[in-house]
Amino acid sequence: MSEKEALLWVLGVLGSLCAAAITIDKVLDIIHKYIKKAKAPDDALNKRIDAIEKRLAAVETVSTQHAAALRRDMTRFDGIDEEMRLVLVGVQNLLDAQLSGNNREGMQKSKSDINNYLLKGVTNHGSNP
């Protein structure tokens, strides 16, 4: 093999290596573009899920606040029910006394129940013991 042939062979090998490197680069570029396009919907979904989770956290916070307010109101309504029961029993005893002329025991019991209720510390303003 002459020098010229050896030089042509080396240049051919180098040319082939360069062509192979360029081909591999193009293949890797195509794969990279495909992966990027494949991940695009995932990224969009992840952003959407993050936004939904933030909204859900806000809804849960408001829901917790509403639940606490409802519990507080229910406690207050239970107190009002007890007050109304005492008032109605007292009125019933007054009516019985007016109608029959003798209901001293019922009126004394109503007075005692009302006094006990007031001594517990419950007032019309909702303060509890």
Buried (B, 14 or more C-beta within 10 A) or exposed (E): EEEEEEEEEEEEEEEEEEEEEEEEEEEEEEEEEEEEEEEEEEEEEEEEEEEEEEEEEEEEEEEEEEEEEEEEEEEEEEBEEEBEEBEEBBEEBBEBBEEEEEBEEBBEBBEEBBEEBEEEEBEEEEEEE
